[in-house]
Amino acid sequence: MSPESRVRTWWQARSRGERVLLALVLAHLAIKLVVYLQIAQGQLVGDESSYVNGGKALSNMLRDAVTFTGPDWAEVERNVVSSGWFMPGMAMLLTPLYLVVPDADIAVLRGYLGIVTSLVFLATVLRVYRSLGVVYAGALLVLPGLVPVWAAFSMAAWGDLFAGILVVLLIVELVELSRVLRRGEAPTLAQGARLGLVAIAVVYFRSSAALLVAGLGVVALVAAIALLRGAERRRAVVSAGLGALTFVGLLVPWSLAASSSLGGTVMTTTSVPTVLANTFGDRSQVCFGPCDPGSTAWFSPLRYSRETARATGLSEMDVAEQMSAYARRDVTASSYASDVLDNLDAYVRHPERFYSYLRPDTDPDRPHDAVVDVVTRGMVWGAFAIGAALLVGVVRRRREDQVVSVLLTLSLGALLTQPFVHIAGPRYWTTAAPVLGLAAALLLGQLLLRRTPVDTPEIAVGERDRALGTWLTRVQVLLACGTVLVVIGIMALASAG
């Protein structure tokens, strides 16, 4: 049989859903190739330089270890820990590139990240397909897989997008865990360790996702304790303990290194005080008055806190806390609410904006940019509309859909806390995009179920599972009410000013 005949036979043996998924995979790869050709000769933007320097420092450390040369810890401290603003996940992802190609240019960097993110993304899609089905996998390939600017971000050295992909893996792990619990069984030790591993990977790429990880972890533990009895419950607690130990054990090396370097206790990152000052305080008072001109709103306060720390004997983190409190001394509930609304607007309004930053400076505006802008805006704004429906909606049909609804609502809600504590911008939607893709699949599935007279049969369960359905409905109602109250409260406070 000729190769063409084999391919034709294989293709004909696939289901219609599998054919659609394969077509979407090819479309995703085609979009990434086109986008790569547009941004390959661009420049590093913002925080990318820090991540690249960290990757180079870690590759040098590994190269020294292989050659039995003493590692340059000062270089690692300077470029990996640095100011403690960035978790080292992206630097670690870049380490193999700079280990093999120490002088890799921007085009090689973009190509490497494009390949790695596509491999991880498609592996995640496959996992979703096997666990949740073709509709969820297809939705993920469309959103974010076919969003042009998401493709561009997948070749940029920020951790936001990669963390979003890992969040999907975490959600899938928890869905599979829910099936085990509904059967009255405890998760295995391997499942517990895997949950901890995925959770810490998320935090290593996006420190602000720690709230999401902690929330989902608490929900999983409470569900295990509530649904299991006797020996199974004890085994579940042990499994959860192993997951927590895995998470903490892999966080400790970074925490110790950052704490030792910066002279204070660092759990994840140290940027919170400066972020709060710049987001909600008076920027002209961040350095107990105006900061030195000639630098950004981020690095001037950092330099000031370091110089003050050397002069006073305090740690730079303590000084940053004092600076932040001083800049925020006039913050009111109304001013805070107004800033939150401004952040939400910045989070959503221009999802396409970073595309122009990633292109070469010498590249003039061309017609294709208008297409990228329109397609990205349409898809991302549509995704946020779906997210709004998820946050205020209640799923009642099919127990597993209820589980997925709760997990997605908690995940999206945790990610959307950023405008409440941090300056938002058109970079951060990339973390939420995969969650919104799954939300689209969930809502589509609910619309299709309405056309059927009865629920699709699931796992054979009894009173316990029906009681679980009641509680899942109540949790969704509580989350929806909480969302509405937060929105009303923020708008009322902002208008009161």
Salt bridges, closest charged atoms under 4 A:
GLU18 OE1 - ARG14 NH1 3.73
ASP47 OD2 - ARG427 NH1 3.33
GLU48 OE2 - ARG110 NH1 2.54
ASP160 OD1 - ARG206 NE 2.89
ASP160 OD2 - ARG427 NE 2.95
GLU173 OE2 - ARG127 NH2 3.08
GLU173 OE2 - ARG194 NE 2.79
GLU176 OE1 - ARG127 NH2 2.79
GLU185 OE1 - ARG183 NH2 3.68
GLU232 OE2 - ARG235 NH2 2.35
GLU316 OE1 - ARG306 NE 3.35
ASP345 OD1 - ARG349 NH2 3.13
GLU352 OE2 - HIS350 ND1 3.64
GLU352 OE2 - ARG377 NH2 3.04
ASP363 OD2 - ARG359 NH1 3.11
ASP363 OD2 - ARG366 NH2 2.72
ASP365 OD1 - ARG359 NH2 3.35
ASP369 OD2 - ARG359 NH2 3.39
ASP369 OD1 - HIS368 NE2 2.67
GLU400 OE1 - ARG179 NE 2.63
ASP401 OD1 - ARG398 NH1 2.97
ASP455 OD1 - ARG397 NE 2.66
GLU458 OE1 - ARG398 NH2 3.95
GLU463 OE2 - ARG466 NH2 2.98
ASP465 OD1 - ARG182 NE 2.99
ASP465 OD2 - ARG399 NE 3.10
